[in-house]
Amino acid sequence: MDTIFFLVQQTWFFAIPLLVVALGGLFSERSGVINIALEGIMLIGALCGIGFIHIFNHAMPPQLLLLCAVLVAGAAGIVFSLFHAFAAIHMKADQVISGTALNTFAPAFCIFIARTFQQTQQVQFENVFRIESVPVLGSIPIIGDLLFKNTYITTYIGLLFLLLAWVIIYKTRFGLRLRACGELPQAADSAGISVYKMRYAGTLISGFLAGIGGLIFVVPTSNVFNADVAGYGFLALAVLIFGQWKPFRIFFAALFFGFMKTVAATSSGIPFLAGLNIPPYIYKMVPYIATLIVLAFVSKNSAAPAAEGEPFDKGKR
């Protein structure tokens, strides 16, 4: 049972960032804008969030510090995603090229900023955020070990974002208008909805969540930010497609890929896998091989928004 508890706890560390970033991609693509820049936004969010932790490490209680860093990372993500929103919506640029440009810029910018302020590209921080056991809830048999021990507050933040995303997209007027702009923007425009404003909103929400996703990827898995998020932005796009642009399907897709990443990262600590004497680099390939296999089958029945990636032309009917 200890091995099972360990695997589940580790899976949350890898799955929650995927979930949050994929939900960010969901808002953007539901509005009609493809956000390839998720990887770059994650890097900028992680840089600002970890930088905030590095500066204010002993200035406030650990959990409050982490919550403030989450907001800082989200704000940084919003600012960086504005470049993509302006190019894709206002300038009607190719959305894939715009996102790729930001992905290319972000790691170099992170390294430049880190070296400018501390002569090394690694931004270190003291990881004091792990919660050994949540009071009361951690004492619940089995459930407590699976969900409320050796955890981070970011896990519950990610689950909260999942519920909020479902409510916003399916139970609010804003969500209905957002989906309309991604499916039939001309019809939405004829109904008096500002397609440009809705697409800006979707892209900025995407930036907010992706920025937070960058921070909550780094915090549970390391004590240093090295201008790298291990391709999680692109993996989140795979989770989005696997989840068919639906919040709860995205959640289960994130758990699947998170478990694959857990196996890759902890294979040497799992007695059964360690006993197989398979080289560790084989396990590290597993999440990406699984991504290719899943996308090969799922993409045939894609439920992507009909107008995603298409610049809005007000005169088109």
TIBALO-809736 format. One record per atom (N, C-alpha, C): residue in one letter; x, y, z; residue number from 1. Coordinates in steps of 0.001 Angstrom, whole numbers, plus 500000, padded with zeros to 6 digits. Each point is the difference from the previous one (the first is absolute). Layout:
<nodes>
- A|X|Y|Z|NUM
...
</nodes>
This chain:
<nodes>
- M|500818|498786|500000|1
- M|499182|501214|500000|1
- M|500854|501268|500000|1
- D|501157|499921|500660|2
- D|500876|501172|500037|2
- D|500413|500427|498604|2
- T|500267|499009|499120|3
- T|500375|500309|498620|3
- T|498854|500677|499257|3
- I|498774|499514|500242|4
- I|498821|500591|499349|4
- I|499807|501434|500469|4
- F|500101|500206|501321|5
- F|499864|501362|500530|5
- F|501057|500922|499390|5
- F|501223|499504|499905|6
- F|501091|500787|499438|6
- F|499715|500372|498546|6
- L|499540|499036|499213|7
- L|499714|500252|498589|7
- L|498874|501022|499828|7
- V|498951|499877|500803|8
- V|498878|500934|499888|8
- V|500435|501410|500385|8
- Q|500751|500102|501107|9
- Q|500473|501320|500439|9
- Q|500886|500648|498948|9
- Q|500880|499231|499397|10
- Q|500877|500539|498964|10
- Q|499223|500353|498736|10
- T|498978|499214|499701|11
- T|499195|500275|498808|11
- T|499337|501362|500088|11
- W|499542|500390|501198|12
- W|499406|501325|500162|12
- W|500992|501093|499654|12
- F|501276|499811|500386|13
- F|501015|501025|499735|13
- F|500150|500255|498507|13
- F|499908|498942|499188|14
- F|500175|500147|498560|14
- F|498686|500310|499280|14
- A|498875|499501|500531|15
- A|498720|500145|499300|15
- A|499391|501388|500160|15
- I|500141|500602|501186|16
- I|499349|501288|500252|16
- I|500530|501105|499078|16
- P|501321|500148|499810|17
- P|500446|501016|499029|17
- P|499455|499743|498595|17
- L|499970|498744|499582|18
- L|499433|499672|498690|18
- L|498538|500415|499925|18
- L|499258|499711|501061|19
- L|498584|500354|500045|19
- L|499807|501507|499877|19
- V|500729|500767|500781|20
- V|499822|501457|500023|20
- V|500375|500620|498658|20
- V|501120|499560|499423|21
- V|500435|500566|498713|21
- V|499049|499575|498880|21
- A|499538|498749|500031|22
- A|499048|499545|498983|22
- A|498681|500763|500109|22
- L|499559|500313|501223|23
- L|498796|500823|500169|23
- L|500221|501397|499423|23
- G|501231|500501|500137|24
- G|500325|501272|499364|24
- G|499848|499919|498497|24
- G|500533|498937|499408|25
- G|499838|499797|498565|25
- G|498539|499847|499611|25
- L|499204|499406|500896|26
- L|498569|499825|499739|26
- L|499305|501347|499823|26
- F|500251|500940|500894|27
- F|499345|501315|499895|27
- F|500403|500703|498712|27
- S|501259|499918|499654|28
- S|500474|500672|498794|28
- S|499376|499384|498748|28
- E|500043|498684|499918|29
- E|499515|499345|498788|29
- E|498480|500028|499909|29
- R|499320|499992|501130|30
- R|498548|500143|499964|30
- R|499590|501366|499447|30
- S|500871|500977|500151|31
- S|499701|501326|499447|31
- S|500392|500107|498531|31
- G|500776|499020|499509|32
- G|500394|499989|498593|32
- G|501465|500297|499753|32
- V|500809|500099|501075|33
- V|501421|500318|499855|33
- V|500838|498803|500438|33
- I|500830|499490|499105|34
- I|500914|498918|500347|34
- I|501174|500590|500775|34
- N|500246|499463|501186|35
- N|501078|500548|500825|35
- N|501158|499010|500081|35
- I|500827|500018|498968|36
- I|501213|499177|499991|36
- I|501015|500526|501009|36
- A|499815|501225|500455|37
- A|500976|500657|500868|37
- A|499924|499564|501459|37
- L|499247|498961|500311|38
- L|499850|499565|501393|38
- L|501345|499715|500662|38
- E|500906|499391|499253|39
- E|501318|499681|500553|39
- E|500737|501281|500404|39
- G|500010|500981|499122|40
- G|500684|501248|500291|40
- G|499353|500751|501150|40
- I|498670|499989|500066|41
- I|499298|500671|501090|41
- I|500311|499315|501330|41
- M|500085|498673|499986|42
- M|500382|499276|501212|42
- M|501364|500449|500504|42
- L|500935|500166|499084|43
- L|501351|500422|500385|43
- L|499992|501387|500640|43
- I|499276|500924|499393|44
- I|499947|501363|500549|44
- I|499308|499992|501367|44
- G|498909|499251|500117|45
- G|499308|499907|501282|45
- G|500881|499392|501078|45
- A|500730|498936|499636|46
- A|500900|499359|500960|46
- A|501120|500947|500414|46
- L|500566|500729|499030|47
- L|501079|500949|500305|47
- L|499534|501052|501009|47
- C|498856|500592|499753|48
- C|499514|501064|500888|48
- C|499563|499447|501353|48
- G|499325|498841|499985|49
- G|499558|499407|501256|49
- G|501152|499547|500871|49
- I|500967|499307|499397|50
- I|501172|499539|500752|50
- I|500856|501187|500432|50
- G|500097|501008|499137|51
- G|500727|501211|500376|51
- G|499373|500667|501217|51
- F|498678|500042|500050|52
- F|499292|500565|501150|52
- F|500311|499196|501265|52
- I|499967|498675|499886|53
- I|500317|499139|501151|53
- I|501448|500224|500441|53
- H|500900|500110|499035|54
- H|501416|500202|500296|54
- H|500229|501298|500777|54
- I|499273|501030|499651|55
- I|500190|501312|500628|55
- I|499333|500072|501376|55
- F|498793|499444|500118|56
- F|499212|500158|501224|56
- F|499916|498707|500814|56
- N|501023|499175|499904|57
- N|499936|498656|500586|57
- N|499714|499998|501491|57
- H|500530|500948|500749|58
- H|499808|500008|501452|58
- H|499159|501184|500472|58
- A|499301|500635|499068|59
- A|499242|501194|500345|59
- A|498563|499703|500410|59
- M|499526|498796|499756|60
- M|498619|499640|500317|60
- M|499895|498491|500204|60
- P|498890|499521|500573|61
- P|499820|498555|500193|61
- P|500068|499254|498664|61
- P|500519|498750|500015|62
- P|500229|499272|498735|62
- P|498779|499879|499098|62
- Q|498852|499628|500534|63
- Q|498824|499791|499149|63
- Q|499479|501311|499436|63
- L|500082|501070|500786|64
- L|499610|501316|499488|64
- L|500967|500448|498914|64
- L|501279|499714|500197|65
- L|501012|500329|498992|65
- L|499715|499288|498691|65
- L|499640|498725|500097|66
- L|499710|499227|498789|66
- L|498752|500534|499299|66
- L|498979|500347|500763|67
- L|498785|500549|499402|67
- L|500282|501325|499291|67
- C|500812|500844|500618|68
- C|500366|501267|499358|68
- C|500810|499749|498735|68
- A|500897|499005|500054|69
- A|500801|499664|498821|69
- A|499117|499485|498866|69
- V|498947|499275|500343|70
- V|499045|499520|498990|70
- V|499352|501180|499287|70
- L|499607|501013|500755|71
- L|499390|501189|499387|71
- L|500994|500755|499131|71
- V|501243|500080|500469|72
- V|501045|500675|499214|72
- V|500229|499254|498687|72
- A|500079|498665|500078|73
- A|500204|499189|498791|73
- A|498835|500164|499031|73
- G|498769|500026|500537|74
- G|498831|500192|499151|74
- G|499994|501358|499322|74
- A|500373|501042|500751|75
- A|500065|501351|499427|75
- A|501055|500079|498904|75
- A|501156|499356|500239|76
- A|501043|499978|498969|76
- A|499522|499276|498750|76
- G|499240|498924|500199|77
- G|499450|499270|498867|77
- G|499031|500841|499186|77
- I|499201|500799|500684|78
- I|499066|500888|499305|78
- I|500756|501004|499138|78
- V|501017|500624|500576|79
- V|500763|501013|499269|79
- V|500669|499390|498769|79
- F|500606|498825|500171|80
- F|500702|499375|498876|80
- F|499029|499535|498928|80
- S|498834|499514|500410|81
- S|499015|499529|499013|81
- S|499392|501152|499212|81
- L|500133|501219|500501|82
- L|499497|501160|499252|82
- L|500675|500116|498638|82
- F|501280|499634|499930|83
- F|500712|500064|498715|83
- F|499358|499047|498995|83
- H|499679|498794|500471|84
- H|499367|499027|499115|84
- H|498600|500467|499612|84
- A|499270|500537|500974|85
- A|498640|500462|499724|85
- A|500009|501140|498980|85
- F|500904|500944|500173|86
- F|500069|501138|499079|86
- F|500335|499533|498584|86
- A|500994|499102|499885|87
- A|500403|499529|498679|87
- A|498909|499172|499341|87
- A|499387|499094|500777|88
- A|499035|499058|499414|88
- A|498640|500637|499744|88
- I|499564|500911|500875|89
- I|498644|500544|499907|89
- I|499995|501346|499290|89
- H|500825|500910|500463|90
- H|499994|501352|499443|90
- H|500697|500053|498640|90
- M|501175|499339|499917|91
- M|500768|500049|498762|91
- M|499666|498860|499042|91
- K|499182|499041|500474|92
- K|499585|498847|499181|92
- K|501195|499190|499480|92
- A|501031|499898|500819|93
- A|501186|499218|499629|93
- A|499703|498508|500112|93
- D|500829|499199|499358|94
- D|499883|498555|500139|94
- D|500227|499629|501464|94
- Q|499036|499341|500603|95
- Q|500040|499755|501435|95
- Q|501090|499006|500408|95
- V|500284|499055|499142|96
- V|501048|499024|500296|96
- V|501371|500680|499983|96
- I|500220|500857|499009|97
- I|501284|500714|499905|97
- I|500163|500959|501173|97
- S|498932|500700|500366|98
- S|500049|500922|501129|98
- S|500361|499267|501290|98
- G|499353|498868|500244|99
- G|500290|499213|501193|99
- G|501407|499444|499998|99
- T|500446|499554|498843|100
- T|501357|499455|499886|100
- T|501042|501077|500288|100
- A|499732|501219|499541|101
- A|500928|501108|500258|101
- A|500145|500251|501499|101
- L|498897|499964|500723|102
- L|500056|500211|501445|102
- L|500716|498838|500701|102
- N|499779|498784|499507|103
- N|500698|498847|500576|103
- N|501511|500101|499798|103
- T|500407|500556|498874|104
- T|501425|500168|499713|104
- T|500610|501108|500863|104
- F|499221|501044|500219|105
- F|500484|501152|500762|105
- F|500121|499705|501498|105
- A|499034|499267|500554|106
- A|499880|499862|501456|106
- A|501231|499406|500690|106
- P|500536|498845|499553|107
- P|501151|499449|500737|107
- P|501224|500914|499975|107
- A|500251|500630|498859|108
- A|501137|500925|499921|108
- A|499786|501192|500928|108
- F|498787|500500|500064|109
- F|499697|501124|500880|109
- F|500189|499612|501461|109
- C|499542|498808|500377|110
- C|500152|499533|501386|110
- C|501469|499891|500384|110
- I|500814|499442|499112|111
- I|501435|499872|500276|111
- I|500652|501366|500109|111
- F|499622|500927|499101|112
- F|500561|501355|500016|112
- F|499677|500712|501317|112
- I|498749|499929|500429|113
- I|499594|500666|501240|113
- I|500716|499391|501196|113
- A|500063|498662|500043|114
- A|500648|499336|501138|114
- A|501474|500374|500087|114
- R|500684|499985|498862|115
- R|501433|500328|500008|115
- R|500251|501474|500272|115
- T|499073|500842|499599|116
- T|500157|501423|500256|116
- T|499993|500304|501496|116
- F|499137|499299|500729|117
- F|499836|500311|501419|117
- F|500862|499149|500927|117
- Q|500426|498797|499531|118
- Q|500771|499169|500928|118
- Q|501133|499209|499336|118
- Q|500369|500350|498790|119
- Q|501161|499424|499317|119
- Q|499883|498489|499738|119
- T|498860|499439|500168|120
- T|499770|498595|499656|120
- T|498562|499846|499543|120
- Q|499747|499047|499112|121
- Q|498658|499860|499471|121
- Q|499078|499232|500933|121
- Q|500534|499384|501038|122
- Q|499190|499251|500947|122
- Q|499495|500922|501118|122
- V|498692|500017|500178|123
- V|499395|500773|501083|123
- V|499616|499019|501104|123
- Q|500706|500042|501095|124
- Q|499757|499057|501085|124
- Q|498990|500560|500995|124
- F|499317|499095|500686|125
- F|499068|500401|501045|125
- F|499933|498897|501041|125
- E|499621|500373|501183|126
- E|499871|499027|501078|126
- E|498586|499442|499975|126
- N|499893|498692|499747|127
- N|498679|499384|499881|127
- N|499488|499614|501386|127
- V|499177|500861|500558|128
- V|499442|499760|501340|128
- V|498474|499875|499917|128
- F|499503|499609|498844|129
- F|498563|500052|499759|129
- F|499288|498657|500122|129
- R|500760|498910|500114|130
- R|499357|498683|500062|130
- R|499238|499840|501309|130
- I|498781|499497|499894|131
- I|499144|499772|501164|131
- I|500086|498520|500368|131
- E|500543|499709|501155|132
- E|500147|498601|500434|132
- E|498644|499320|500105|132
- S|499068|500680|500647|133
- S|498651|499442|500167|133
- S|499023|501146|500239|133
- V|498929|500039|499235|134
- V|498969|501013|500196|134
- V|499265|499697|501301|134
- P|499873|500970|500907|135
- P|499304|499738|501262|135
- P|498630|499370|499788|135
- V|499687|499012|500805|136
- V|498730|499263|499996|136
- V|499873|499119|498754|136
- L|500058|500619|498812|137
- L|499795|499244|498762|137
- L|501096|498961|499778|137
- G|501223|500303|500431|138
- G|501093|499058|499830|138
- G|499846|498748|500833|138
- S|499103|500017|500999|139
- S|499791|498841|500878|139
- S|498968|499029|499455|139
- I|499325|500360|498918|140
- I|498998|499106|499407|140
- I|500708|498780|499405|140
- P|499554|498788|500332|141
- P|500660|498804|499454|141
- P|499975|499987|498468|141
- I|501085|499617|499413|142
- I|500197|499845|498541|142
- I|499868|501334|499268|142
- I|498806|500631|500073|143
- I|499789|501266|499306|143
- I|500999|501048|500479|143
- G|500243|500019|501306|144
- G|500951|500963|500545|144
- G|501388|499803|499436|144
- D|500436|498735|499855|145
- D|501322|499716|499445|145
- D|500082|500348|498525|145
- L|498898|499828|499290|146
- L|500002|500243|498561|146
- L|499936|501483|499648|146
- L|499248|500768|500791|147
- L|499711|501378|499605|147
- L|500526|501070|500948|147
- F|500241|499656|501246|148
- F|500257|501048|500988|148
- F|501305|499828|500766|148
- K|500901|499185|499492|149
- K|501319|499862|500608|149
- K|501081|500215|498946|149
- N|501139|500571|500439|150
- N|501107|500286|499083|150
- N|499500|500722|498751|150
- T|499310|501076|500222|151
- T|499352|500712|498905|151
- T|500376|501475|500027|151
- Y|499484|500725|499031|152
- Y|500216|501445|499907|152
- Y|498642|500675|499840|152
- I|499909|501222|500463|153
- I|498749|500740|499870|153
- I|499643|500214|498530|153
- T|501003|499944|499123|154
- T|499750|500179|498568|154
- T|499138|498881|499419|154
- T|500024|498831|500627|155
- T|499135|498901|499542|155
- T|498536|500400|500114|155
- Y|499639|500605|501105|156
- Y|498607|500385|500225|156
- Y|499632|501231|499177|156
- I|500978|500852|499742|157
- I|499765|501135|499106|157
- I|499660|499493|498596|157
- G|500746|498996|499532|158
- G|499737|499423|498682|158
- G|498619|499393|499909|158
- L|499570|499274|501035|159
- L|498664|499397|500000|159
- L|498918|501080|500055|159
- L|500286|501086|500709|160
- L|499052|501113|500031|160
- L|499858|500624|498616|160
- F|501101|500156|499289|161
- F|499944|500540|498636|161
- F|499171|499089|499084|161
- L|500095|498700|500214|162
- L|499208|499055|499198|162
- L|498510|500268|500182|162
- L|499558|500117|501236|163
- L|498580|500252|500277|163
- L|499568|501352|499448|163
- L|500849|501017|500197|164
- L|499664|501332|499485|164
- L|499910|500005|498477|164
- A|500916|499285|499342|165
- A|499986|499947|498534|165
- A|498701|499380|499497|165
- W|499572|498915|500644|166
- W|498753|499335|499576|166
- W|498809|500931|500188|166
- V|499934|500666|501147|167
- V|498886|500912|500270|167
- V|499997|501166|499014|167
- I|501173|500605|499796|168
- I|500079|501178|499118|168
- I|499623|499649|498573|168
- I|500507|498885|499498|169
- I|499799|499663|498594|169
- I|498581|499511|499717|169
- Y|499410|499257|500936|170
- Y|498705|499383|499715|170
- Y|498822|500616|500746|170
- K|500252|500826|501000|171
- K|498891|500487|500823|171
- K|499895|501522|500052|171
- T|500788|500706|499211|172
- T|499939|501465|500029|172
- T|499788|500561|498598|172
- R|499510|501232|499954|173
- R|499818|500682|498718|173
- R|501354|500215|499324|173
- F|501006|500332|500807|174
- F|501338|500188|499449|174
- F|500480|498743|499293|174
- G|499795|498845|500620|175
- G|500430|498746|499401|175
- G|499276|499695|498705|175
- L|498710|500284|499964|176
- L|499219|499780|498776|176
- L|500517|500886|498874|176
- R|500293|501239|500319|177
- R|500509|500924|498976|177
- R|501395|499591|499549|177
- L|500811|499532|500943|178
- L|501344|499553|499659|178
- L|499943|498838|499011|178
- R|499150|499030|500289|179
- R|499872|498836|499113|179
- R|499425|500391|498648|179
- A|499092|500965|499998|180
- A|499425|500457|498727|180
- A|501067|500633|499122|180
- C|500918|500742|500615|181
- C|501058|500649|499221|181
- C|500984|498989|499427|181
- G|500117|498852|500619|182
- G|500883|498961|499482|182
- G|499340|499095|498982|182
- E|498675|499982|499985|183
- E|499270|499132|499074|183
- E|499484|500777|498785|183
- L|499246|501053|500247|184
- L|499398|500792|498916|184
- L|500157|501489|500324|184
- P|501196|500533|499804|185
- P|500242|501401|500373|185
- P|499118|500994|499260|185
- Q|499677|499726|498732|186
- Q|499136|500925|499253|186
- Q|498590|500046|500611|186
- A|499493|498844|500413|187
- A|498678|499958|500641|187
- A|500042|500731|501338|187
- A|501094|499803|500743|188
- A|500143|500699|501282|188
- A|500045|501504|499787|188
- D|500703|500432|498961|189
- D|500102|501419|499701|189
- D|498639|500581|499625|189
- S|499221|499241|499227|190
- S|498670|500482|499595|190
- S|499057|500097|501188|190
- A|500314|499259|501083|191
- A|499175|500056|501214|191
- A|500460|501102|500947|191
- G|500982|500782|499574|192
- G|500460|501127|500801|192
- G|501156|499692|500931|192
- I|500612|498826|499839|193
- I|501136|499623|500841|193
- I|501283|500499|499356|193
- S|500856|500610|500778|194
- S|501293|500462|499484|194
- S|500963|498815|499949|194
- V|500220|499488|498815|195
- V|500879|498838|499842|195
- V|501420|500339|500423|195
- Y|500436|501214|499670|196
- Y|501362|500401|500364|196
- Y|500185|500004|501512|196
- K|499038|500578|500731|197
- K|500106|500056|501458|197
- K|499979|498596|500607|197
- M|499148|499147|499495|198
- M|499908|498647|500541|198
- M|501284|499225|499731|198
- R|500581|500189|498838|199
- R|501243|499287|499696|199
- R|501163|500546|500823|199
- Y|500003|501298|500229|200
- Y|501010|500558|500906|200
- Y|499830|499406|501399|200
- A|498760|499930|500466|201
- A|499729|499457|501335|201
- A|500456|498553|500105|201
- G|499666|499190|498981|202
- G|500404|498594|500017|202
- G|501505|499831|500008|202
- T|500698|500819|499213|203
- T|501457|499900|499921|203
- T|500663|500465|501290|203
- L|499471|501044|500636|204
- L|500583|500498|501247|204
- L|499743|499034|501154|204
- I|498824|499388|500034|205
- I|499742|498966|501007|205
- I|500959|498835|499794|205
- S|500223|499661|498734|206
- S|500966|498953|499661|206
- S|501386|500348|500522|206
- G|500418|501256|499818|207
- G|501297|500436|500499|207
- G|500081|499947|501514|207
- F|498917|500390|500673|208
- F|499955|499959|501461|208
- F|500219|498578|500506|208
- L|499277|499042|499439|209
- L|500100|498612|500452|209
- L|501340|499375|499615|209
- A|500496|500314|498802|210
- A|501282|499437|499576|210
- A|501145|500542|500855|210
- G|499941|501291|500353|211
- G|501025|500573|500876|211
- G|500017|499305|501350|211
- I|498823|499767|500555|212
- I|499902|499272|501272|212
- I|500498|498568|499828|212
- G|499658|499388|498866|213
- G|500446|498636|499743|213
- G|501508|499870|499998|213
- G|500697|501015|499493|214
- G|501458|499964|500017|214
- G|500548|499969|501413|214
- L|499413|500812|500883|215
- L|500459|500040|501390|215
- L|499701|498691|500721|215
- I|498786|499492|499855|216
- I|499637|498813|500762|216
- I|500603|498727|499408|216
- F|500620|500112|498821|217
- F|500809|498884|499515|217
- F|501350|499979|500706|217
- V|500598|501172|500182|218
- V|501349|500071|500569|218
- V|500003|499712|501499|218
- V|499050|500590|500735|219
- V|500045|499942|501471|219
- V|499983|498579|500566|219
- P|499095|499101|499581|220
- P|499990|498674|500628|220
- P|501134|499086|499546|220
- T|500655|500315|498902|221
- T|500944|499049|499419|221
- T|501459|500432|500075|221
- S|500275|501211|500528|222
- S|501382|500474|500000|222
- S|500172|501110|501035|222
- N|501222|500439|500197|223
- N|500263|501199|500801|223
- N|500829|501008|499205|223
- V|499910|499880|498666|224
- V|500715|500917|499129|224
- V|499246|500124|498675|224
- F|499969|501214|499463|225
- F|499419|500229|498680|225
- F|501127|500240|499015|225
- N|500029|499189|498949|226
- N|501111|500018|499057|226
- N|499536|500331|498585|226
- A|498992|500863|499897|227
- A|499451|500409|498690|227
- A|499527|498805|499186|227
- D|499355|499048|500687|228
- D|499541|498793|499320|228
- D|498774|499450|500728|228
- V|498970|499618|499226|229
- V|498825|499355|500583|229
- V|499749|498647|499339|229
- A|501051|499416|499457|230
- A|499979|498613|499500|230
- A|498945|499744|498919|230
- G|499725|501014|499181|231
- G|499043|499798|498915|231
- G|498558|499874|500450|231
- Y|499709|500462|501230|232
- Y|498648|499830|500534|232
- Y|498955|500806|499240|232
- G|500397|501119|499410|233
- G|499039|500774|499229|233
- G|499477|499229|498807|233
- F|500891|499276|499336|234
- F|499589|499193|498850|234
- F|499245|498755|500448|234
- L|500428|499414|501126|235
- L|499289|498846|500536|235
- L|498590|500395|500429|235
- A|499848|501232|500501|236
- A|498670|500487|500376|236
- A|499090|500117|498778|236
- L|500568|500363|498859|237
- L|499199|500027|498765|237
- L|499508|498599|499648|237
- A|500855|498999|500219|238
- A|499581|498614|499770|238
- A|498888|499607|500963|238
- V|500104|500431|501245|239
- V|498950|499732|500986|239
- V|498695|500663|499574|239
- L|500087|501218|499486|240
- L|498818|500729|499531|240
- L|499305|499248|498866|240
- I|500784|499507|499056|241
- I|499435|499263|498868|241
- I|499437|498665|500459|241
- F|500752|499288|500857|242
- F|499540|498724|500538|242
- F|498705|500184|500784|242
- G|499885|501132|500698|243
- G|498797|500282|500779|243
- G|498862|500584|499188|243
- Q|500208|500134|498684|244
- Q|498950|500453|499081|244
- Q|499387|501346|500406|244
- W|500835|500895|500536|245
- W|499593|501363|500314|245
- W|498843|500038|501015|245
- K|499969|499019|500906|246
- K|498993|499948|501061|246
- K|500712|499894|501349|246
- P|499653|500853|500985|247
- P|500771|500093|501246|247
- P|500238|498682|500722|247
- F|498975|499199|500229|248
- F|500197|498788|500791|248
- F|500732|498916|499209|248
- R|499824|499974|498696|249
- R|500809|499083|499191|249
- R|501462|500419|500026|249
- I|500226|501293|500005|250
- I|501370|500507|500119|250
- I|500606|499562|501332|250
- F|499206|500016|501061|251
- F|500470|499572|501318|251
- F|500497|498555|499966|251
- F|499201|499102|499413|252
- F|500405|498594|499952|252
- F|501187|499794|499057|252
- A|500045|500781|498930|253
- A|501160|499929|499102|253
- A|501261|500454|500730|253
- A|499878|501060|500814|254
- A|501144|500487|500771|254
- A|500464|498952|501005|254
- L|499072|499299|500630|255
- L|500371|498924|500925|255
- L|500754|498890|499273|255
- F|499542|499665|498806|256
- F|500659|498948|499221|256
- F|501439|500388|499673|256
- F|500176|501177|499443|257
- F|501344|500440|499637|257
- F|500851|500271|501244|257
- G|499357|500472|501070|258
- G|500725|500205|501245|258
- G|500532|498692|500563|258
- F|499207|498948|499878|259
- F|500455|498682|500466|259
- F|501161|499506|499138|259
- M|499915|500247|498692|260
- M|501103|499595|499120|260
- M|501289|500736|500375|260
- K|499882|501283|500302|261
- K|501175|500772|500414|261
- K|500536|499512|501348|261
- T|499104|499596|500890|262
- T|500418|499481|501299|262
- T|500808|498716|499830|262
- V|499520|499128|499157|263
- V|500729|498752|499731|263
- V|501376|500319|499428|263
- A|500061|500963|499096|264
- A|501280|500367|499383|264
- A|500972|500581|501015|264
- A|499479|500792|500931|265
- A|500876|500702|500942|265
- A|500395|499168|501209|265
- T|499179|499016|500361|266
- T|500235|499267|501251|266
- T|500182|498500|499788|266
- S|500299|499583|498790|267
- S|500092|498559|499711|267
- S|501015|499287|500884|267
- S|501102|500672|500322|268
- S|501034|499367|500824|268
- S|499544|499797|501437|268
- G|498964|500752|500427|269
- G|499513|499863|501370|269
- G|498806|499074|500125|269
- I|499553|499416|498893|270
- I|498875|499065|500019|270
- I|500572|498578|499890|270
- P|499868|499180|501046|271
- P|500648|498680|500018|271
- P|499721|499152|498757|271
- F|498751|499961|499548|272
- F|499665|499155|498855|272
- F|500737|500455|498738|272
- L|499980|501310|499728|273
- L|500641|500510|498799|273
- L|501520|499923|500097|273
- A|500521|500267|501192|274
- A|501447|499925|500187|274
- A|500501|498575|499785|274
- G|499172|499022|500352|275
- G|500391|498603|499833|275
- G|500022|499526|498562|275
- L|499410|500760|499095|276
- L|499985|499595|498587|276
- L|501324|500297|499301|276
- N|500845|500812|500635|277
- N|501320|500341|499443|277
- N|499919|500660|498622|277
- I|498952|500781|499799|278
- I|499856|500763|498757|278
- I|500717|501338|500179|278
- P|500806|500437|499036|279
- P|500722|501270|500139|279
- P|499047|501160|500302|279
- P|500372|500903|500905|280
- P|499117|501111|500403|280
- P|499547|500876|498838|280
- Y|500865|500166|498984|281
- Y|499610|500890|498895|281
- Y|498824|499435|499214|281
- I|499782|498692|500072|282
- I|498823|499413|499345|282
- I|498728|500500|500671|282
- Y|500019|500019|501329|283
- Y|498842|500495|500735|283
- Y|499756|501479|499734|283
- K|501064|500762|499824|284
- K|499848|501429|499753|284
- K|499356|500280|498642|284
- M|500074|499017|499101|285
- M|499368|500149|498694|285
- M|498506|499704|500039|285
- V|499552|499296|501048|286
- V|498627|499502|500056|286
- V|498944|501103|499846|286
- P|500072|501132|500731|287
- P|498934|501007|499853|287
- P|499855|500529|498583|287
- Y|501121|500152|499296|288
- Y|499954|500588|498663|288
- Y|499555|498978|498952|288
- I|500374|498744|500218|289
- I|499492|498941|499128|289
- I|498492|499866|500187|289
- A|499555|500052|501275|290
- A|498570|499934|500281|290
- A|499264|501166|499355|290
- T|500622|501172|499989|291
- T|499396|501173|499366|291
- T|499772|499765|498517|291
- L|501013|499475|499314|292
- L|499882|499752|498563|292
- L|498912|498969|499702|292
- I|499960|498945|500797|293
- I|499012|498936|499772|293
- I|498585|500523|500225|293
- V|499813|500722|501109|294
- V|498675|500519|500327|294
- V|499523|500978|498935|294
- L|500862|500923|499598|295
- L|499599|500995|499001|295
- L|499696|499360|498653|295
- A|500703|498929|499678|296
- A|499756|499312|498727|296
- A|498579|499463|499919|296
- F|499475|499581|501143|297
- F|498643|499438|500008|297
- F|498932|501063|500266|297
- V|500287|500937|500903|298
- V|498996|500972|500412|298
- V|499774|501077|498952|298
- S|501061|500420|499308|299
- S|499877|501113|499063|299
- S|499057|499704|498832|299
- K|499727|498722|499744|300
- K|499077|499661|498914|300
- K|498585|500472|500299|300
- N|499633|500026|501286|301
- N|498657|500413|500402|301
- N|500063|501309|500781|301
- S|500767|500933|499486|302
- S|500226|501257|500701|302
- S|498707|500799|500157|302
- A|499812|500537|501208|303
- A|498841|500856|500276|303
- A|500451|501447|500186|303
- A|501036|500381|499276|304
- A|500536|501349|500129|304
- A|498970|501037|499561|304
- P|500013|501186|500606|305
- P|499105|501079|499542|305
- P|500173|500251|498505|305
- A|498896|500191|499312|306
- A|500015|500067|498537|306
- A|500820|501159|499460|306
- A|500039|501113|500722|307
- A|500670|501192|499476|307
- A|501345|500272|500652|307
- E|500550|499040|500727|308
- E|501275|500264|500667|308
- E|501101|500172|498951|308
- G|500853|500961|500237|309
- G|501109|500272|499096|309
- G|499655|500899|498842|309
- E|498721|500350|499855|310
- E|499586|500855|498890|310
- E|499836|501442|500474|310
- P|500766|500948|499446|311
- P|499805|501415|500362|311
- P|498570|500437|499684|311
- F|499414|500767|500874|312
- F|498616|500416|499816|312
- F|499913|501115|498969|312
- D|499184|499752|498990|313
- D|499749|500991|498951|313
- D|498538|500440|500128|313
- K|499802|501220|500425|314
- K|498647|500500|500276|314
- K|499120|500006|498750|314
- G|500609|500127|498832|315
- G|499228|500054|498759|315
- G|499690|498644|499412|315
- K|500567|498929|500570|316
- K|499781|498661|499460|316
- K|498672|499434|500464|316
- R|499299|499363|499144|317
- R|498723|499372|500360|317
- R|499930|498566|499477|317
</nodes>
